[in-house]
């Protein structure tokens, strides 16, 4: 991974690729677990219950964060690509998106992790 | 190379321009579909309560085909978006030649198999007791 005077554009690009690859790998795993529906309730329920394990619940917050980051940064990319005026403000848009990201992840983390303590 | 973490619209080939447009269009749709899916499964519901009965109920009844359509559209868009993104990354790091062709072929074959298997599950599912 080559970094050239890494600023907002470089870091947003790096994390866009990292989260993209991560979510694609999860998609492959998710297709496999969904295929288990064909084996009936006993098999499916036993495997799917793994997702409720505290370690997996914590990882799922990471999955949510990866998808949300990729989505918000994707909107920033589209703005820069299709709205000529946005290029001058790309760094500012990045910070707006990251603020939205952090503000969203606070309630999301709470809602997803509270079940760990309720069990 | 620009420094906005974006890519200008390619002009060299029609395929690359279509792929570039597809990433942006499917991205907007996936923002709604994939984030919607996460909100439904992890925030509105609890992942600990999701089981065979939940999926069977969701995929049958009056709205069954609607949810199967939602899930399938999300599956095919996510797979095409993900594979094309992966192609972009691999083409950045692998110089043209036999190794790049081999790696990309494996990517396409494996992802097509997963897409076919996933599509089959979404549309063939019947509840068993």
gemmi code that builds the backbone of each chain (N, CA, C; Angstrom):
import gemmi

chains = {
    "A": [
        ("UNK", (0.845, -1.188, 0.000), (0.000, 0.000, 0.000), (0.881, 1.240, 0.000)),
        ("UNK", (0.802, 2.015, -1.058), (1.623, 3.214, -1.168), (0.819, 4.429, -0.740)),
        ("UNK", (1.359, 5.203, 0.178), (0.686, 6.429, 0.594), (1.459, 7.631, 0.111)),
        ("UNK", (0.760, 8.507, -0.578), (1.400, 9.698, -1.100), (0.836, 10.910, -0.380)),
        ("UNK", (1.606, 11.475, 0.545), (1.165, 12.650, 1.303), (-0.293, 12.497, 1.735)),
        ("UNK", (-0.565, 11.378, 2.420), (-1.945, 11.016, 2.736), (-2.735, 12.120, 3.415)),
        ("UNK", (-3.756, 12.574, 2.737), (-4.708, 13.506, 3.331), (-6.105, 12.879, 3.271)),
        ("UNK", (-7.153, 13.708, 3.366), (-8.525, 13.168, 3.413), (-8.812, 12.239, 2.233)),
        ("UNK", (-8.438, 12.691, 1.019), (-8.734, 11.894, -0.176), (-8.092, 10.518, -0.112)),
        ("UNK", (-6.840, 10.470, 0.330), (-6.113, 9.204, 0.379), (-6.699, 8.254, 1.428)),
        ("UNK", (-6.990, 8.797, 2.619), (-7.537, 7.952, 3.673), (-8.938, 7.467, 3.331)),
        ("UNK", (-9.757, 8.356, 2.739), (-11.118, 7.942, 2.372), (-11.053, 6.834, 1.326)),
        ("UNK", (-10.101, 6.955, 0.395), (-9.892, 5.947, -0.652), (-9.459, 4.621, -0.034)),
        ("UNK", (-8.483, 4.685, 0.892), (-7.975, 3.472, 1.543), (-9.095, 2.738, 2.299)),
        ("UNK", (-9.862, 3.485, 3.112), (-10.929, 2.847, 3.888), (-12.084, 2.391, 2.995)),
        ("UNK", (-12.280, 3.073, 1.862), (-13.327, 2.632, 0.945), (-12.990, 1.243, 0.403)),
        ("UNK", (-11.716, 1.034, 0.065), (-11.282, -0.276, -0.432), (-11.319, -1.330, 0.666)),
        ("UNK", (-10.818, -0.964, 1.856), (-10.780, -1.905, 2.975), (-12.189, -2.377, 3.333)),
        ("UNK", (-13.127, -1.417, 3.495), (-14.489, -1.798, 3.872), (-15.173, -2.550, 2.725)),
        ("UNK", (-14.876, -2.180, 1.481), (-15.472, -2.868, 0.339), (-15.084, -4.337, 0.306)),
        ("UNK", (-13.783, -4.610, 0.452), (-13.313, -6.004, 0.447), (-13.910, -6.761, 1.632)),
        ("UNK", (-13.943, -6.124, 2.794), (-14.492, -6.767, 3.992), (-15.947, -7.161, 3.814)),
        ("UNK", (-16.749, -6.230, 3.284), (-18.179, -6.513, 3.102), (-18.378, -7.590, 2.045)),
        ("UNK", (-17.546, -7.597, 0.983), (-17.662, -8.648, -0.044), (-17.369, -10.018, 0.557)),
        ("UNK", (-16.323, -10.107, 1.415), (-16.007, -11.387, 2.054), (-17.170, -11.843, 2.926)),
        ("UNK", (-17.793, -10.881, 3.653), (-18.940, -11.260, 4.476), (-20.100, -11.737, 3.603)),
        ("UNK", (-20.272, -11.116, 2.442), (-21.359, -11.535, 1.539), (-21.216, -13.018, 1.175)),
        ("UNK", (-19.982, -13.457, 0.901), (-19.760, -14.870, 0.588), (-20.172, -15.757, 1.772)),
        ("UNK", (-19.755, -15.364, 2.970), (-20.115, -16.142, 4.159), (-21.633, -16.156, 4.355)),
        ("UNK", (-22.268, -15.007, 4.121), (-23.710, -14.870, 4.339), (-24.513, -15.709, 3.339)),
        ("UNK", (-23.993, -15.858, 2.125), (-24.661, -16.724, 1.142), (-24.603, -18.173, 1.621)),
        ("UNK", (-23.428, -18.574, 2.163), (-23.296, -19.952, 2.662), (-24.272, -20.207, 3.813)),
        ("UNK", (-24.344, -19.276, 4.792), (-25.247, -19.540, 5.919), (-26.714, -19.552, 5.472)),
        ("UNK", (-27.060, -18.706, 4.483), (-28.448, -18.697, 4.003), (-28.787, -19.980, 3.249)),
        ("UNK", (-27.775, -20.573, 2.569), (-28.006, -21.837, 1.864), (-28.433, -22.943, 2.826)),
        ("UNK", (-28.051, -22.812, 4.113), (-28.387, -23.847, 5.091), (-29.889, -23.937, 5.347)),
        ("UNK", (-30.671, -22.938, 4.886), (-32.136, -23.019, 4.988), (-32.636, -24.306, 4.349)),
        ("UNK", (-31.943, -24.753, 3.298), (-32.338, -25.962, 2.581), (-32.210, -27.225, 3.419)),
        ("UNK", (-31.458, -27.153, 4.533), (-31.281, -28.318, 5.402), (-32.315, -28.352, 6.545)),
        ("UNK", (-33.198, -27.348, 6.555), (-34.276, -27.363, 7.549), (-33.950, -26.599, 8.818)),
        ("UNK", (-34.976, -26.435, 9.700), (-34.859, -25.586, 10.894), (-33.739, -26.002, 11.847)),
        ("UNK", (-33.544, -27.299, 12.065), (-32.566, -27.737, 13.068), (-31.167, -27.260, 12.706)),
        ("UNK", (-30.782, -27.505, 11.459), (-29.438, -27.118, 11.009), (-29.315, -25.596, 10.952)),
        ("UNK", (-30.297, -24.945, 10.313), (-30.217, -23.487, 10.120), (-30.159, -22.754, 11.461)),
        ("UNK", (-31.059, -23.127, 12.388), (-31.114, -22.411, 13.666), (-29.834, -22.581, 14.482)),
        ("UNK", (-29.246, -23.792, 14.400), (-28.030, -24.020, 15.176), (-26.892, -23.144, 14.640)),
        ("UNK", (-26.758, -23.070, 13.310), (-25.656, -22.291, 12.734), (-25.908, -20.791, 12.883)),
        ("UNK", (-27.151, -20.350, 12.617), (-27.440, -18.922, 12.634), (-27.326, -18.344, 14.048)),
        ("UNK", (-27.503, -19.204, 15.070), (-27.415, -18.708, 16.449), (-26.001, -18.249, 16.795)),
        ("UNK", (-25.006, -18.679, 15.994), (-23.623, -18.230, 16.213), (-23.547, -16.710, 16.124)),
        ("UNK", (-24.389, -16.122, 15.250), (-24.365, -14.668, 15.059), (-24.767, -13.907, 16.330)),
        ("UNK", (-25.415, -14.598, 17.281), (-25.822, -13.945, 18.525), (-24.757, -14.050, 19.612)),
        ("UNK", (-23.669, -14.766, 19.332), (-22.568, -14.845, 20.304), (-21.961, -13.454, 20.481)),
        ("UNK", (-21.597, -13.090, 21.736), (-21.051, -11.738, 21.974), (-19.916, -11.335, 21.033)),
        ("UNK", (-19.026, -12.277, 20.700), (-17.923, -11.949, 19.788), (-18.466, -11.585, 18.409)),
        ("UNK", (-19.477, -12.354, 17.956), (-20.064, -12.067, 16.648), (-20.888, -10.793, 16.680)),
        ("UNK", (-21.637, -10.569, 17.765), (-22.423, -9.332, 17.867), (-21.495, -8.115, 17.759)),
        ("UNK", (-20.332, -8.207, 18.408), (-19.373, -7.105, 18.336), (-18.851, -6.943, 16.903)),
        ("UNK", (-18.581, -8.072, 16.236), (-18.118, -8.010, 14.848), (-19.188, -7.420, 13.937)),
        ("UNK", (-20.475, -7.689, 14.268), (-21.570, -7.179, 13.442), (-21.663, -5.654, 13.530)),
        ("UNK", (-21.280, -5.090, 14.680), (-21.193, -3.629, 14.766), (-20.136, -3.143, 13.777)),
        ("UNK", (-19.039, -3.898, 13.659), (-18.001, -3.578, 12.682), (-18.519, -3.692, 11.252)),
        ("UNK", (-19.347, -4.705, 11.002), (-19.950, -4.874, 9.671), (-20.863, -3.686, 9.351)),
        ("UNK", (-21.691, -3.300, 10.331), (-22.575, -2.152, 10.150), (-21.732, -0.910, 9.850)),
        ("UNK", (-20.666, -0.722, 10.627), (-19.792, 0.444, 10.448), (-19.166, 0.425, 9.053)),
        ("UNK", (-18.735, -0.754, 8.599), (-18.102, -0.860, 7.282), (-19.081, -0.471, 6.179)),
        ("UNK", (-20.322, -0.993, 6.252), (-21.331, -0.683, 5.236), (-21.680, 0.806, 5.289)),
        ("UNK", (-21.849, 1.345, 6.511), (-22.237, 2.754, 6.644), (-21.128, 3.674, 6.139)),
        ("UNK", (-19.870, 3.358, 6.503), (-18.757, 4.187, 6.004), (-18.714, 4.155, 4.476)),
        ("UNK", (-18.809, 2.940, 3.912), (-18.731, 2.763, 2.462), (-19.860, 3.539, 1.771)),
        ("UNK", (-21.051, 3.527, 2.382), (-22.207, 4.233, 1.823), (-21.994, 5.747, 1.869)),
        ("UNK", (-21.588, 6.266, 3.036), (-21.416, 7.722, 3.178), (-20.281, 8.231, 2.300)),
        ("UNK", (-19.173, 7.492, 2.276), (-18.062, 7.925, 1.417), (-18.438, 7.780, -0.059)),
        ("UNK", (-19.286, 6.784, -0.360), (-19.773, 6.615, -1.723), (-20.599, 7.815, -2.166)),
        ("UNK", (-21.426, 8.324, -1.265), (-22.211, 9.530, -1.573), (-21.263, 10.697, -1.847)),
        ("UNK", (-20.203, 10.803, -1.050), (-19.213, 11.867, -1.259), (-18.561, 11.728, -2.639)),
        ("UNK", (-18.223, 10.494, -3.020), (-17.613, 10.259, -4.337), (-18.563, 10.701, -5.448)),
        ("UNK", (-19.844, 10.322, -5.306), (-20.834, 10.675, -6.338), (-20.993, 12.194, -6.423)),
        ("UNK", (-21.020, 12.861, -5.260), (-21.120, 14.329, -5.268), (-19.938, 14.945, -6.018)),
        ("UNK", (-18.727, 14.456, -5.720), (-17.528, 15.005, -6.363), (-17.547, 14.716, -7.874)),
        ("UNK", (-18.068, 13.530, -8.253), (-18.080, 13.146, -9.667), (-19.110, 13.904, -10.492)),
        ("UNK", (-20.283, 14.163, -9.910), (-21.382, 14.692, -10.715), (-21.711, 16.157, -10.461)),
        ("UNK", (-21.148, 16.732, -9.410), (-21.458, 18.121, -9.077), (-20.138, 18.895, -9.086)),
        ("UNK", (-19.885, 19.622, -10.176), (-18.570, 20.247, -10.375), (-18.106, 21.078, -9.172)),
        ("UNK", (-19.035, 21.786, -8.525), (-18.647, 22.627, -7.393), (-18.131, 21.856, -6.200)),
        ("UNK", (-18.457, 20.546, -6.124), (-18.129, 19.764, -4.930), (-16.637, 19.483, -4.809)),
        ("UNK", (-15.902, 19.502, -5.933), (-14.474, 19.169, -5.902), (-13.729, 20.089, -4.934)),
        ("UNK", (-14.077, 21.364, -4.954), (-13.381, 22.318, -4.086), (-13.677, 22.053, -2.612)),
        ("UNK", (-14.789, 21.364, -2.358), (-15.197, 21.146, -0.965), (-15.068, 19.689, -0.543)),
        ("UNK", (-14.310, 18.875, -1.337), (-14.302, 17.433, -1.070), (-13.856, 17.109, 0.354)),
        ("UNK", (-12.878, 17.842, 0.884), (-12.408, 17.561, 2.243), (-13.498, 17.902, 3.253)),
        ("UNK", (-14.183, 19.027, 3.021), (-15.259, 19.443, 3.920), (-16.389, 18.403, 3.904)),
        ("UNK", (-16.731, 17.924, 2.692), (-17.790, 16.907, 2.578), (-17.370, 15.643, 3.325)),
        ("UNK", (-16.077, 15.305, 3.225), (-15.575, 14.131, 3.935), (-15.805, 14.274, 5.441)),
        ("UNK", (-15.513, 15.445, 6.000), (-15.698, 15.636, 7.439), (-17.171, 15.651, 7.818)),
        ("UNK", (-18.038, 16.161, 6.944), (-19.484, 16.098, 7.204), (-19.922, 14.639, 7.265)),
        ("UNK", (-19.447, 13.830, 6.287), (-19.810, 12.416, 6.238), (-19.301, 11.675, 7.472)),
        ("UNK", (-18.062, 11.987, 7.885), (-17.509, 11.290, 9.044), (-18.226, 11.690, 10.331)),
        ("UNK", (-18.718, 12.934, 10.382), (-19.517, 13.355, 11.535), (-20.828, 12.563, 11.565)),
        ("UNK", (-21.472, 12.453, 10.386), (-22.695, 11.643, 10.293), (-22.411, 10.197, 10.708)),
        ("UNK", (-21.245, 9.692, 10.276), (-20.855, 8.317, 10.591), (-20.765, 8.104, 12.105)),
        ("UNK", (-20.026, 8.986, 12.767), (-19.827, 8.841, 14.218), (-21.159, 9.016, 14.954)),
        ("UNK", (-21.941, 10.030, 14.565), (-23.220, 10.280, 15.233), (-24.181, 9.103, 15.056)),
        ("UNK", (-24.140, 8.433, 13.883), (-25.020, 7.277, 13.669), (-24.544, 6.061, 14.446)),
        ("UNK", (-23.217, 5.882, 14.506), (-22.692, 4.662, 15.127), (-22.922, 4.614, 16.643)),
        ("UNK", (-23.143, 5.783, 17.270), (-23.386, 5.774, 18.725), (-24.687, 5.028, 19.056)),
        ("UNK", (-25.846, 5.471, 18.499), (-27.069, 4.701, 18.797), (-27.043, 3.290, 18.207)),
        ("UNK", (-26.419, 3.113, 17.017), (-26.368, 1.788, 16.391), (-25.614, 0.813, 17.305)),
        ("UNK", (-24.461, 1.243, 17.824), (-23.673, 0.373, 18.703), (-24.473, 0.015, 19.953)),
        ("UNK", (-25.157, 1.030, 20.510), (-25.962, 0.770, 21.711), (-27.049, -0.260, 21.412)),
        ("UNK", (-27.802, -0.035, 20.311), (-28.918, -0.923, 19.983), (-28.442, -2.343, 19.694)),
        ("UNK", (-27.245, -2.486, 19.088), (-26.770, -3.816, 18.726), (-26.090, -4.541, 19.880)),
        ("UNK", (-25.463, -3.787, 20.773), (-24.680, -4.423, 21.845), (-25.479, -4.631, 23.125)),
        ("UNK", (-26.637, -3.921, 23.269), (-27.380, -4.013, 24.543), (-27.822, -5.443, 24.832)),
        ("UNK", (-28.072, -6.235, 23.741), (-28.558, -7.607, 23.949), (-27.525, -8.482, 24.655)),
        ("UNK", (-26.245, -8.145, 24.497), (-25.198, -8.939, 25.153), (-25.412, -8.930, 26.664)),
        ("UNK", (-25.847, -7.761, 27.174), (-25.970, -7.625, 28.625), (-27.343, -8.060, 29.126)),
        ("UNK", (-28.284, -8.256, 28.185), (-29.633, -8.663, 28.583), (-29.791, -10.177, 28.626)),
        ("UNK", (-28.739, -10.906, 28.164), (-28.914, -12.353, 28.066), (-28.530, -13.060, 29.347)),
    ],
    "B": [
        ("UNK", (-3.406, 11.368, -11.337), (-4.244, 10.861, -10.235), (-4.758, 12.028, -9.408)),
        ("UNK", (-6.057, 12.058, -9.178), (-6.604, 13.116, -8.327), (-6.481, 12.705, -6.864)),
        ("UNK", (-6.845, 13.598, -5.983), (-6.656, 13.307, -4.561), (-7.969, 13.425, -3.796)),
        ("UNK", (-9.074, 13.131, -4.478), (-10.372, 13.220, -3.811), (-10.903, 11.842, -3.411)),
        ("UNK", (-10.075, 10.804, -3.605), (-10.539, 9.461, -3.314), (-11.613, 9.040, -4.280)),
        ("UNK", (-11.661, 9.665, -5.447), (-12.656, 9.339, -6.464), (-11.930, 9.041, -7.759)),
        ("UNK", (-12.680, 8.718, -8.800), (-12.085, 8.384, -10.091), (-12.854, 9.137, -11.151)),
        ("UNK", (-12.186, 9.850, -12.038), (-12.927, 10.523, -13.105), (-13.569, 9.489, -14.029)),
        ("UNK", (-14.642, 9.895, -14.708), (-15.306, 8.967, -15.624), (-14.329, 8.518, -16.695)),
        ("UNK", (-14.168, 7.177, -16.878), (-13.215, 6.702, -17.882), (-13.710, 7.000, -19.298)),
        ("UNK", (-12.795, 7.281, -20.193), (-13.173, 7.599, -21.567), (-12.590, 6.596, -22.552)),
        ("UNK", (-11.675, 5.722, -22.050), (-10.958, 4.836, -22.969), (-11.855, 3.765, -23.597)),
        ("UNK", (-12.812, 3.236, -22.814), (-13.659, 2.181, -23.376), (-15.078, 2.316, -22.870)),
        ("UNK", (-16.020, 1.854, -23.705), (-17.432, 1.897, -23.317), (-17.669, 1.039, -22.087)),
        ("UNK", (-17.026, -0.148, -22.043), (-17.227, -1.044, -20.906), (-16.844, -0.363, -19.600)),
        ("UNK", (-15.678, 0.298, -19.589), (-15.226, 0.954, -18.356), (-16.159, 2.089, -17.948)),
        ("UNK", (-16.719, 2.782, -18.939), (-17.659, 3.870, -18.621), (-18.945, 3.302, -18.025)),
        ("UNK", (-19.434, 2.187, -18.623), (-20.640, 1.537, -18.100), (-20.385, 1.025, -16.685)),
        ("UNK", (-19.199, 0.408, -16.470), (-18.852, -0.112, -15.150), (-18.787, 1.029, -14.130)),
        ("UNK", (-18.207, 2.139, -14.521), (-18.077, 3.318, -13.648), (-19.468, 3.840, -13.263)),
        ("UNK", (-20.358, 3.936, -14.261), (-21.729, 4.392, -13.994), (-22.475, 3.388, -13.124)),
        ("UNK", (-22.265, 2.093, -13.408), (-22.943, 1.051, -12.637), (-22.569, 1.134, -11.154)),
        ("UNK", (-21.277, 1.374, -10.863), (-20.837, 1.447, -9.463), (-21.584, 2.551, -8.719)),
        ("UNK", (-21.823, 3.685, -9.401), (-22.496, 4.809, -8.750), (-23.997, 4.559, -8.604)),
        ("UNK", (-24.606, 4.004, -9.671), (-26.040, 3.724, -9.633), (-26.365, 2.617, -8.623)),
        ("UNK", (-25.619, 1.481, -8.715), (-25.863, 0.384, -7.779), (-25.508, 0.804, -6.356)),
        ("UNK", (-24.528, 1.704, -6.231), (-24.147, 2.194, -4.909), (-25.302, 2.893, -4.213)),
        ("UNK", (-26.009, 3.736, -4.956), (-27.149, 4.457, -4.381), (-28.254, 3.471, -3.984)),
        ("UNK", (-28.530, 2.483, -4.881), (-29.565, 1.492, -4.568), (-29.159, 0.649, -3.353)),
        ("UNK", (-27.866, 0.269, -3.290), (-27.399, -0.552, -2.173), (-27.396, 0.226, -0.867)),
        ("UNK", (-27.202, 1.538, -0.959), (-27.272, 2.366, 0.251), (-28.625, 2.150, 0.913)),
        ("UNK", (-29.700, 2.121, 0.085), (-31.048, 1.914, 0.620), (-31.252, 0.441, 1.003)),
        ("UNK", (-30.896, -0.483, 0.066), (-31.180, -1.904, 0.282), (-30.337, -2.510, 1.415)),
        ("UNK", (-29.020, -2.299, 1.367), (-28.140, -2.964, 2.338), (-28.252, -2.318, 3.720)),
        ("UNK", (-28.278, -0.977, 3.763), (-28.450, -0.336, 5.070), (-29.841, -0.648, 5.629)),
        ("UNK", (-30.857, -0.691, 4.726), (-32.206, -1.072, 5.150), (-32.217, -2.475, 5.745)),
        ("UNK", (-31.510, -3.395, 5.086), (-31.418, -4.778, 5.549), (-30.770, -4.843, 6.942)),
        ("UNK", (-29.686, -4.096, 7.132), (-29.010, -4.089, 8.437), (-29.914, -3.491, 9.518)),
        ("UNK", (-30.632, -2.413, 9.155), (-31.527, -1.775, 10.133), (-32.651, -2.744, 10.518)),
        ("UNK", (-33.235, -3.427, 9.514), (-34.336, -4.357, 9.793), (-33.849, -5.518, 10.670)),
        ("UNK", (-32.697, -6.107, 10.307), (-32.248, -7.324, 10.992), (-31.569, -7.057, 12.334)),
        ("UNK", (-30.843, -5.924, 12.443), (-30.038, -5.716, 13.648), (-30.582, -4.656, 14.593)),
        ("UNK", (-31.381, -3.703, 14.068), (-31.867, -2.634, 14.951), (-33.338, -2.834, 15.293)),
        ("UNK", (-34.188, -3.032, 14.246), (-35.621, -3.226, 14.501), (-35.836, -4.598, 15.129)),
        ("UNK", (-35.209, -5.628, 14.525), (-35.212, -6.956, 15.131), (-33.910, -7.137, 15.910)),
        ("UNK", (-33.791, -8.310, 16.510), (-32.561, -8.647, 17.220), (-32.025, -9.896, 16.540)),
        ("UNK", (-30.735, -9.886, 16.197), (-30.146, -11.006, 15.463), (-30.331, -12.328, 16.231)),
        ("UNK", (-30.434, -12.220, 17.581), (-30.633, -13.415, 18.405), (-32.018, -14.038, 18.222)),
        ("UNK", (-32.958, -13.260, 17.653), (-34.333, -13.768, 17.482), (-34.555, -14.256, 16.052)),
        ("UNK", (-33.571, -14.050, 15.190), (-33.748, -14.441, 13.796), (-33.419, -15.920, 13.646)),
        ("UNK", (-34.404, -16.669, 13.146), (-34.234, -18.114, 12.987), (-35.005, -18.562, 11.745)),
        ("UNK", (-35.087, -19.884, 11.583), (-35.756, -20.447, 10.415), (-37.181, -19.914, 10.280)),
        ("UNK", (-37.922, -19.880, 11.405), (-39.310, -19.425, 11.382), (-39.410, -17.974, 10.894)),
        ("UNK", (-38.476, -17.145, 11.361), (-38.463, -15.733, 10.956), (-38.321, -15.616, 9.445)),
        ("UNK", (-37.336, -16.336, 8.878), (-37.079, -16.259, 7.434), (-38.258, -16.834, 6.652)),
        ("UNK", (-38.772, -17.981, 7.134), (-39.888, -18.638, 6.440), (-41.111, -17.723, 6.431)),
        ("UNK", (-41.379, -17.048, 7.546), (-42.515, -16.136, 7.623), (-42.349, -14.944, 6.692)),
        ("UNK", (-41.112, -14.454, 6.630), (-40.821, -13.280, 5.818), (-40.929, -13.604, 4.331)),
        ("UNK", (-40.540, -14.821, 3.965), (-40.512, -15.206, 2.548), (-41.806, -15.869, 2.090)),
        ("UNK", (-42.843, -15.902, 2.942), (-44.125, -16.473, 2.489), (-45.239, -15.471, 2.794)),
        ("UNK", (-46.445, -15.854, 2.420), (-47.570, -14.944, 2.614), (-47.637, -13.907, 1.515)),
        ("UNK", (-48.485, -12.896, 1.768), (-48.761, -11.895, 0.733), (-47.529, -11.116, 0.302)),
        ("UNK", (-46.677, -10.784, 1.292), (-45.503, -9.963, 0.981), (-44.266, -10.811, 0.705)),
        ("UNK", (-44.456, -12.136, 0.675), (-43.319, -13.039, 0.495), (-42.490, -12.743, -0.744)),
        ("UNK", (-43.170, -12.615, -1.884), (-42.429, -12.365, -3.130), (-41.770, -10.995, -3.119)),
        ("UNK", (-42.374, -10.043, -2.419), (-41.784, -8.700, -2.327), (-40.447, -8.754, -1.581)),
        ("UNK", (-40.421, -9.494, -0.444), (-39.178, -9.616, 0.320), (-38.146, -10.459, -0.424)),
        ("UNK", (-38.610, -11.490, -1.144), (-37.661, -12.274, -1.950), (-37.058, -11.395, -3.045)),
        ("UNK", (-37.893, -10.525, -3.635), (-37.403, -9.602, -4.660), (-36.398, -8.615, -4.080)),
        ("UNK", (-36.713, -8.085, -2.899), (-35.792, -7.184, -2.186), (-34.454, -7.885, -1.974)),
        ("UNK", (-34.517, -9.079, -1.409), (-33.285, -9.802, -1.069), (-32.485, -10.148, -2.321)),
        ("UNK", (-33.196, -10.539, -3.387), (-32.478, -10.935, -4.603), (-31.849, -9.737, -5.297)),
        ("UNK", (-32.579, -8.613, -5.348), (-32.016, -7.404, -5.956), (-30.764, -6.971, -5.191)),
        ("UNK", (-30.863, -7.028, -3.852), (-29.719, -6.676, -3.018), (-28.557, -7.634, -3.285)),
        ("UNK", (-28.869, -8.941, -3.384), (-27.826, -9.949, -3.631), (-27.110, -9.700, -4.957)),
        ("UNK", (-27.867, -9.532, -6.033), (-27.236, -9.411, -7.351), (-26.477, -8.084, -7.461)),
        ("UNK", (-27.044, -6.987, -6.927), (-26.340, -5.702, -6.986), (-25.080, -5.721, -6.134)),
        ("UNK", (-25.182, -6.313, -4.919), (-24.013, -6.367, -4.038), (-22.902, -7.205, -4.670)),
        ("UNK", (-23.286, -8.329, -5.291), (-22.281, -9.201, -5.891), (-21.600, -8.514, -7.076)),
        ("UNK", (-22.398, -7.907, -7.970), (-21.799, -7.241, -9.137), (-20.955, -6.042, -8.704)),
        ("UNK", (-21.463, -5.269, -7.743), (-20.735, -4.100, -7.227), (-19.433, -4.550, -6.557)),
        ("UNK", (-19.525, -5.606, -5.751), (-18.355, -6.108, -5.031), (-17.314, -6.702, -5.960)),
        ("UNK", (-17.768, -7.479, -6.935), (-16.826, -8.119, -7.865), (-16.154, -7.063, -8.745)),
        ("UNK", (-16.914, -6.077, -9.195), (-16.291, -5.037, -10.026), (-15.314, -4.192, -9.202)),
        ("UNK", (-15.647, -3.953, -7.935), (-14.715, -3.246, -7.053), (-13.436, -4.047, -6.851)),
        ("UNK", (-13.613, -5.360, -6.655), (-12.465, -6.251, -6.467), (-11.600, -6.279, -7.737)),
        ("UNK", (-12.253, -6.275, -8.888), (-11.524, -6.236, -10.179), (-10.674, -4.966, -10.258)),
        ("UNK", (-11.251, -3.819, -9.865), (-10.512, -2.554, -9.885), (-9.259, -2.649, -9.022)),
        ("UNK", (-9.429, -3.219, -7.812), (-8.291, -3.337, -6.892), (-7.232, -4.273, -7.470)),
        ("UNK", (-7.675, -5.456, -7.950), (-6.715, -6.442, -8.468), (-5.961, -5.893, -9.680)),
        ("UNK", (-6.672, -5.159, -10.542), (-5.995, -4.599, -11.720), (-4.994, -3.517, -11.325)),
        ("UNK", (-5.182, -2.917, -10.142), (-4.201, -1.940, -9.649), (-2.909, -2.618, -9.205)),
        ("UNK", (-3.052, -3.841, -8.639), (-1.886, -4.470, -8.023), (-1.260, -5.569, -8.857)),
        ("UNK", (-1.996, -6.092, -9.853), (-1.428, -7.138, -10.707), (-1.181, -6.558, -12.092)),
        ("UNK", (0.054, -6.668, -12.561), (0.344, -6.155, -13.896), (-0.272, -7.092, -14.932)),
        ("UNK", (-0.598, -6.555, -16.108), (-1.228, -7.398, -17.133), (-0.383, -8.632, -17.427)),
        ("UNK", (-1.064, -9.760, -17.627), (-0.342, -11.002, -17.894), (-1.150, -12.193, -17.439)),
        ("UNK", (-0.505, -13.366, -17.468), (-1.216, -14.612, -17.179), (-1.716, -14.670, -15.738)),
        ("UNK", (-0.899, -14.111, -14.806), (-1.298, -14.183, -13.394), (-2.576, -13.375, -13.151)),
        ("UNK", (-2.652, -12.174, -13.756), (-3.846, -11.346, -13.584), (-5.084, -12.044, -14.170)),
        ("UNK", (-4.896, -12.635, -15.363), (-6.023, -13.331, -16.008), (-6.497, -14.486, -15.133)),
        ("UNK", (-5.523, -15.231, -14.563), (-5.862, -16.373, -13.720), (-6.640, -15.921, -12.486)),
        ("UNK", (-6.123, -14.893, -11.791), (-6.762, -14.415, -10.558), (-8.162, -13.879, -10.844)),
        ("UNK", (-8.299, -13.099, -11.923), (-9.610, -12.538, -12.262), (-10.592, -13.639, -12.659)),
        ("UNK", (-10.092, -14.670, -13.379), (-10.964, -15.786, -13.761), (-11.501, -16.500, -12.522)),
        ("UNK", (-10.606, -16.736, -11.544), (-11.044, -17.380, -10.296), (-12.112, -16.508, -9.614)),
        ("UNK", (-11.875, -15.199, -9.560), (-12.846, -14.275, -8.956), (-14.209, -14.387, -9.630)),
        ("UNK", (-14.206, -14.364, -10.968), (-15.477, -14.396, -11.699), (-16.194, -15.738, -11.525)),
        ("UNK", (-15.441, -16.842, -11.599), (-16.072, -18.162, -11.498), (-16.660, -18.367, -10.101)),
        ("UNK", (-15.857, -18.037, -9.060), (-16.325, -18.237, -7.684), (-17.542, -17.347, -7.397)),
        ("UNK", (-17.480, -16.081, -7.807), (-18.597, -15.193, -7.485), (-19.844, -15.545, -8.281)),
        ("UNK", (-19.667, -16.036, -9.512), (-20.846, -16.471, -10.266), (-21.501, -17.671, -9.586)),
        ("UNK", (-20.669, -18.598, -9.087), (-21.213, -19.776, -8.391), (-21.989, -19.343, -7.140)),
        ("UNK", (-21.430, -18.406, -6.383), (-22.114, -17.920, -5.171), (-23.399, -17.172, -5.526)),
        ("UNK", (-23.359, -16.391, -6.592), (-24.545, -15.648, -7.015), (-25.652, -16.618, -7.441)),
        ("UNK", (-25.261, -17.672, -8.183), (-26.238, -18.668, -8.625), (-26.821, -19.406, -7.422)),
        ("UNK", (-25.967, -19.819, -6.481), (-26.437, -20.542, -5.290), (-27.370, -19.655, -4.464)),
        ("UNK", (-26.989, -18.390, -4.275), (-27.805, -17.463, -3.493), (-29.152, -17.216, -4.151)),
        ("UNK", (-29.147, -17.028, -5.471), (-30.400, -16.801, -6.199), (-31.312, -18.009, -6.080)),
        ("UNK", (-30.696, -19.213, -6.170), (-31.482, -20.441, -6.065), (-32.182, -20.516, -4.705)),
        ("UNK", (-31.444, -20.192, -3.626), (-32.033, -20.251, -2.277), (-33.192, -19.263, -2.158)),
        ("UNK", (-32.993, -18.032, -2.646), (-34.021, -16.997, -2.492), (-35.329, -17.415, -3.157)),
        ("UNK", (-35.230, -18.048, -4.343), (-36.465, -18.333, -5.078), (-36.984, -19.759, -4.924)),
        ("UNK", (-36.132, -20.700, -4.461), (-36.595, -22.093, -4.364), (-37.096, -22.431, -2.970)),
        ("UNK", (-36.851, -21.544, -1.986), (-37.158, -21.870, -0.590), (-38.632, -22.227, -0.386)),
        ("UNK", (-38.850, -23.383, 0.226), (-40.191, -23.773, 0.675), (-40.061, -24.204, 2.138)),
        ("UNK", (-41.005, -23.763, 2.946), (-40.971, -24.101, 4.376), (-41.101, -25.611, 4.582)),
        ("UNK", (-40.237, -26.189, 5.414), (-40.406, -27.590, 5.808), (-40.673, -27.617, 7.298)),
        ("UNK", (-41.413, -28.614, 7.756), (-41.777, -28.657, 9.187), (-40.892, -29.608, 9.950)),
    ],
}
model = gemmi.Model(1)
for chain_id, residues in chains.items():
    chain = gemmi.Chain(chain_id)
    for i, (resn, *xyz) in enumerate(residues, 1):
        res = gemmi.Residue()
        res.name, res.seqid = resn, gemmi.SeqId(i, " ")
        for name, pos in zip(("N", "CA", "C"), xyz):
            atom = gemmi.Atom()
            atom.name, atom.element = name, gemmi.Element(name[0])
            atom.pos, atom.b_iso = gemmi.Position(*pos), 0.0
            res.add_atom(atom)
        chain.add_residue(res)
    model.add_chain(chain)
structure = gemmi.Structure()
structure.add_model(model)
structure.setup_entities()
